[in-house]
């Protein structure tokens, strides 16, 4: 992906809600945490669990497969059995649209 990608109307992702966005090479979990948008890789680095199907509480997500827990704000792994952090993506609002981009230091693939 080059630059920012429009992933939809921001009004469709209310505070407390989340959605999974499929992009070339990535499945991304986008969340609205009290009006702040965050995006992390949707696939658990432990064994491929889909985090969008996990439990989202406050600013964390728990993998539905074996219970690893991650920060939604920075992708940090907070509980095993996963040991790798999640890849994070940038999210911003532009004229009511949600835009997603890779982190500058990481290649999109
Ligand atoms: S696949 Fe996520 S904890 Fe095992």
py3Dmol code that shows the C-alpha trace and the ligand (Angstrom):
import py3Dmol

protein = """\
ATOM      1  CA  UNK A   1       0.000   0.000   0.000  1.00  0.00           C
ATOM      2  CA  UNK A   2       1.259   3.454  -0.882  1.00  0.00           C
ATOM      3  CA  UNK A   3       0.395   6.216   1.544  1.00  0.00           C
ATOM      4  CA  UNK A   4      -2.986   6.522   3.222  1.00  0.00           C
ATOM      5  CA  UNK A   5      -5.843   4.175   2.405  1.00  0.00           C
ATOM      6  CA  UNK A   6      -9.495   5.189   2.842  1.00  0.00           C
ATOM      7  CA  UNK A   7     -11.181   2.482   4.905  1.00  0.00           C
ATOM      8  CA  UNK A   8     -14.608   4.031   5.263  1.00  0.00           C
ATOM      9  CA  UNK A   9     -16.947   6.463   6.972  1.00  0.00           C
ATOM     10  CA  UNK A  10     -15.732   7.211  10.499  1.00  0.00           C
ATOM     11  CA  UNK A  11     -19.340   7.500  11.701  1.00  0.00           C
ATOM     12  CA  UNK A  12     -19.737   3.767  11.124  1.00  0.00           C
ATOM     13  CA  UNK A  13     -17.186   3.043  13.856  1.00  0.00           C
ATOM     14  CA  UNK A  14     -18.672   4.456  17.045  1.00  0.00           C
ATOM     15  CA  UNK A  15     -16.796   4.614  20.374  1.00  0.00           C
ATOM     16  CA  UNK A  16     -16.419   1.102  21.741  1.00  0.00           C
ATOM     17  CA  UNK A  17     -16.796  -0.510  18.330  1.00  0.00           C
ATOM     18  CA  UNK A  18     -14.252  -2.268  16.165  1.00  0.00           C
ATOM     19  CA  UNK A  19     -13.959  -3.602  12.641  1.00  0.00           C
ATOM     20  CA  UNK A  20     -11.609  -5.778  10.652  1.00  0.00           C
ATOM     21  CA  UNK A  21     -10.261  -4.316   7.421  1.00  0.00           C
ATOM     22  CA  UNK A  22      -8.641  -6.493   4.788  1.00  0.00           C
ATOM     23  CA  UNK A  23      -5.793  -4.832   2.914  1.00  0.00           C
ATOM     24  CA  UNK A  24      -3.232  -6.293   0.526  1.00  0.00           C
ATOM     25  CA  UNK A  25      -1.092  -8.572   2.659  1.00  0.00           C
ATOM     26  CA  UNK A  26      -2.693  -7.583   5.955  1.00  0.00           C
ATOM     27  CA  UNK A  27      -5.781  -8.082   8.033  1.00  0.00           C
ATOM     28  CA  UNK A  28      -6.126  -5.066  10.328  1.00  0.00           C
ATOM     29  CA  UNK A  29      -8.190  -4.599  13.483  1.00  0.00           C
ATOM     30  CA  UNK A  30      -9.412  -1.007  13.779  1.00  0.00           C
ATOM     31  CA  UNK A  31     -10.930   0.152  17.067  1.00  0.00           C
ATOM     32  CA  UNK A  32     -12.547   3.317  18.354  1.00  0.00           C
ATOM     33  CA  UNK A  33     -11.479   3.774  21.977  1.00  0.00           C
ATOM     34  CA  UNK A  34     -13.520   6.663  23.367  1.00  0.00           C
ATOM     35  CA  UNK A  35     -13.140   8.657  20.173  1.00  0.00           C
ATOM     36  CA  UNK A  36      -9.502   7.774  19.493  1.00  0.00           C
ATOM     37  CA  UNK A  37      -8.826   5.402  16.624  1.00  0.00           C
ATOM     38  CA  UNK A  38      -6.174   2.701  16.740  1.00  0.00           C
ATOM     39  CA  UNK A  39      -5.224  -0.081  14.342  1.00  0.00           C
ATOM     40  CA  UNK A  40      -3.198  -3.238  14.906  1.00  0.00           C
ATOM     41  CA  UNK A  41      -2.607  -6.417  12.989  1.00  0.00           C
ATOM     42  CA  UNK A  42      -5.667  -8.667  13.312  1.00  0.00           C
ATOM     43  CA  UNK A  43      -3.712 -11.922  13.347  1.00  0.00           C
ATOM     44  CA  UNK A  44      -2.233 -13.129  16.632  1.00  0.00           C
ATOM     45  CA  UNK A  45       1.535 -13.763  16.344  1.00  0.00           C
ATOM     46  CA  UNK A  46       1.243 -16.824  18.610  1.00  0.00           C
ATOM     47  CA  UNK A  47      -0.705 -19.089  16.272  1.00  0.00           C
ATOM     48  CA  UNK A  48      -2.865 -17.045  13.945  1.00  0.00           C
ATOM     49  CA  UNK A  49      -5.932 -16.351  16.080  1.00  0.00           C
ATOM     50  CA  UNK A  50      -8.203 -13.623  14.718  1.00  0.00           C
ATOM     51  CA  UNK A  51      -8.093 -10.851  17.286  1.00  0.00           C
ATOM     52  CA  UNK A  52     -11.219  -9.199  15.882  1.00  0.00           C
ATOM     53  CA  UNK A  53     -13.106 -12.167  17.307  1.00  0.00           C
ATOM     54  CA  UNK A  54     -11.473 -11.769  20.715  1.00  0.00           C
ATOM     55  CA  UNK A  55     -12.516  -9.871  23.809  1.00  0.00           C
ATOM     56  CA  UNK A  56     -11.895  -6.132  23.661  1.00  0.00           C
ATOM     57  CA  UNK A  57     -11.814  -4.490  27.089  1.00  0.00           C
ATOM     58  CA  UNK A  58     -10.721  -0.903  27.641  1.00  0.00           C
ATOM     59  CA  UNK A  59      -7.569  -0.627  25.527  1.00  0.00           C
ATOM     60  CA  UNK A  60      -6.689  -4.318  25.261  1.00  0.00           C
ATOM     61  CA  UNK A  61      -7.678  -7.287  23.137  1.00  0.00           C
ATOM     62  CA  UNK A  62      -7.533 -10.918  24.237  1.00  0.00           C
ATOM     63  CA  UNK A  63      -6.931 -13.556  21.594  1.00  0.00           C
ATOM     64  CA  UNK A  64      -9.887 -15.958  21.284  1.00  0.00           C
ATOM     65  CA  UNK A  65      -7.630 -18.964  20.749  1.00  0.00           C
ATOM     66  CA  UNK A  66      -5.262 -19.190  23.733  1.00  0.00           C
ATOM     67  CA  UNK A  67      -5.776 -15.971  25.644  1.00  0.00           C
ATOM     68  CA  UNK A  68      -2.752 -13.823  24.822  1.00  0.00           C
ATOM     69  CA  UNK A  69      -3.467 -10.176  25.576  1.00  0.00           C
ATOM     70  CA  UNK A  70      -2.251  -7.112  23.653  1.00  0.00           C
ATOM     71  CA  UNK A  71      -2.431  -3.354  23.962  1.00  0.00           C
ATOM     72  CA  UNK A  72      -4.596  -1.859  21.234  1.00  0.00           C
ATOM     73  CA  UNK A  73      -2.745   1.436  21.586  1.00  0.00           C
ATOM     74  CA  UNK A  74       0.768   0.229  20.815  1.00  0.00           C
ATOM     75  CA  UNK A  75       0.499  -3.491  20.023  1.00  0.00           C
ATOM     76  CA  UNK A  76       2.516  -4.503  23.069  1.00  0.00           C
ATOM     77  CA  UNK A  77       2.026  -8.076  24.219  1.00  0.00           C
ATOM     78  CA  UNK A  78       0.712  -8.010  27.795  1.00  0.00           C
ATOM     79  CA  UNK A  79       0.112 -11.697  28.498  1.00  0.00           C
ATOM     80  CA  UNK A  80       1.421 -15.012  27.100  1.00  0.00           C
ATOM     81  CA  UNK A  81       1.407 -17.373  25.299  1.00  0.00           C
ATOM     82  CA  UNK A  82       2.287 -14.788  22.626  1.00  0.00           C
ATOM     83  CA  UNK A  83       5.678 -13.125  23.016  1.00  0.00           C
ATOM     84  CA  UNK A  84       5.783 -10.861  19.965  1.00  0.00           C
ATOM     85  CA  UNK A  85       4.108  -7.476  19.815  1.00  0.00           C
ATOM     86  CA  UNK A  86       1.478  -6.737  17.178  1.00  0.00           C
ATOM     87  CA  UNK A  87       2.291  -4.628  14.149  1.00  0.00           C
ATOM     88  CA  UNK A  88       0.596  -1.247  14.481  1.00  0.00           C
ATOM     89  CA  UNK A  89      -0.850   1.002  11.794  1.00  0.00           C
ATOM     90  CA  UNK A  90      -1.509   4.717  11.719  1.00  0.00           C
ATOM     91  CA  UNK A  91      -5.102   5.926  11.635  1.00  0.00           C
ATOM     92  CA  UNK A  92      -6.341   9.434  10.977  1.00  0.00           C
ATOM     93  CA  UNK A  93      -9.556  11.250  10.163  1.00  0.00           C
ATOM     94  CA  UNK A  94      -9.971  13.309   7.012  1.00  0.00           C
ATOM     95  CA  UNK A  95     -13.339  14.913   6.199  1.00  0.00           C
ATOM     96  CA  UNK A  96     -15.191  12.209   8.118  1.00  0.00           C
ATOM     97  CA  UNK A  97     -13.292   9.378   6.473  1.00  0.00           C
ATOM     98  CA  UNK A  98     -10.965   6.977   8.268  1.00  0.00           C
ATOM     99  CA  UNK A  99      -7.555   6.634   6.685  1.00  0.00           C
ATOM    100  CA  UNK A 100      -5.044   3.904   7.422  1.00  0.00           C
ATOM    101  CA  UNK A 101      -1.323   3.762   6.694  1.00  0.00           C
ATOM    102  CA  UNK A 102       1.642   1.656   7.569  1.00  0.00           C
ATOM    103  CA  UNK A 103       3.974   2.856  10.289  1.00  0.00           C
ATOM    104  CA  UNK A 104       6.794   4.857   8.689  1.00  0.00           C
ATOM    105  CA  UNK A 105       9.548   2.564   9.869  1.00  0.00           C
ATOM    106  CA  UNK A 106       7.920  -0.600   8.538  1.00  0.00           C
ATOM    107  CA  UNK A 107       7.558  -1.822   4.992  1.00  0.00           C
ATOM    108  CA  UNK A 108       4.054  -2.634   3.786  1.00  0.00           C
ATOM    109  CA  UNK A 109       5.241  -5.700   1.945  1.00  0.00           C
TER     110      UNK A 109
END
"""
ligand_1 = """\
4
LIG
S -3.281 -17.865 18.654
Fe -3.458 -16.129 19.932
S -2.851 -16.857 21.882
Fe -2.605 -18.558 20.574
"""
view = py3Dmol.view(width=600, height=400)
view.addModel(protein, "pdb")
view.setStyle({"model": 0}, {"cartoon": {"style": "trace"}})
view.addModel(ligand_1, "xyz")
view.setStyle({"model": 1}, {"stick": {}})
view.zoomTo()
view.show()
